[in-house]
Amino acid sequence: MAITPLTRRKETYSDFYKDLTISPVNADLARKTDEESIKEAIRNIVLTDRGERLFQPELGCDIRKILFENIGPETIVTAREMIKSAINAYEPRCALHGVDVYGSKDDNTINITITFHVINKEEPITLNLTVDRVR
């Protein structure tokens, strides 16, 4: 069967891997497409602190600051709002359904579940992240 513009699956969004992995098929740079591309972008937004990127000082979420505070209900609400505002501001390719944040007092970790869908697609996608203290 020949691949024509009608039978070819359209890739709406694509990004390169962070480590610039080479594709084993055609010796080009490997790409993440559609959902995987947006998952990686959201992961980068959430795990980036403000001021960390050159020439984009406002990009980021500052979620790591919360890890050094006592985890309680107000900390969870603050984290949820920080994540929602960062994703809405910096990722226009998705529509956010919800953000669930669970904190562990003993481990100083925050478990994040982000539910969204890609623009022009119906199925919801779930991304799970765990942010923990390194120091």
N, C-alpha and C positions, 0 to 999 in steps of 0.2 A: 504494500500500500504506500503510495507516495504521500509525502507530507506537503500539504497545501496550506495556504493561509486560513482556510476554513477548518482543517483537521488539526492544525497545530494548536497546542494549548498555549494560550496567551499568558505570559508572565507580566503581571502588572507592576510589581516592585522587585528590585534586586539590589543587592549590596555585595561587596567583597567580604571575605573572611578577614578578621583582624590580623591574622598572621600571614596573609597573602598566600594561602595554600594554592598549589598548582593542581589543576584538574588532571587526573590520570588519563582521561579520554583524549583530550585535544591539546595538552600542554599550554593551555591558557590559564588565567587566574580562575579559580573556582568561585562560584557565586552562590549566595543564599537567595532564595526567591520567595516572594509573597509573605506567607505567615512567618517563616523562619527569619526572614529579613526584619520584619517588624518586631518579633520577639527579641532579637538581638539589640535593636535600637532602643526598645523600652528598657531592657536590662542595662544598657549603657547609661541611659538617662537616670535611672534610679540609683545606680552605683557610683555616679559621678558627683563630686562635691562642687558647689559653686566656687568659681575662681580657679578651678583645676585646669580648665582648658584655655589655652592661649587664644586671644582674640574673641572669645565667647565667655566672658566672665559670669554671665547670668545663667548659663546652661548648667543644669544639675538639680539635685534634689536635697542634698545635705542630710541624708538619712543616717549617716554614721554618727552625727552629733547626738542623736537620740540614744545610741547604745551606751553612752556614759551617764545617762540619767536613770533614775528609778523608773522601772516600767510599771505603769499604772494605766487606768482608763483614759486619763487626759493625755498621756504620752502616746497611746495608741491612736486617739483621735487626731492628734497633731501629725503623727506619721502618715495617717491615711490622707489627710488634707494636703500635706506636702507632696505626696506621690501623685495624687489626682491633679493638682495644679501643674506639676512639672510635665506630666504626660500630655495634658490638654494643651499646654503651651508649646511643647517641642516635638510632638509626634502627630502631625495632621493626617497620617495615613490610616489611623484607626479611630474607632469610636469606643470610648470606655464604657463598660457596663458596671463594673464595680471593683473596689479594692478592699480586700480583707487583710487585716494585720493582726498577727498573734505574737505576743511577746513572751519570752521565757525569762523569768526573774533570776533563776539559778545560773543559766548559761550565758546571760547577756547576749541573746540572739533575738532577732526579729524574723518571723516567717511571714512572707508576703505572698498573697494570691491575687493576681490581676486578671480580670476577665474583660475581654474586649472582642470586637470583630473588625475585620478589615473592611475599609470602605468599599462598597459595591459587592460585598459578599455577606451572606446571611449567617453562617455558622459561627457560634461563639468559640473563642480560643482562650485557653487558660495558661497562664505563665506563673510558675512557682519560683520564688526566690528566697534564699536564706541569707541574711546579713548578720555576721557575727563580729565580735571584737577581736582584733588581732593583737593588741598590746596587752 
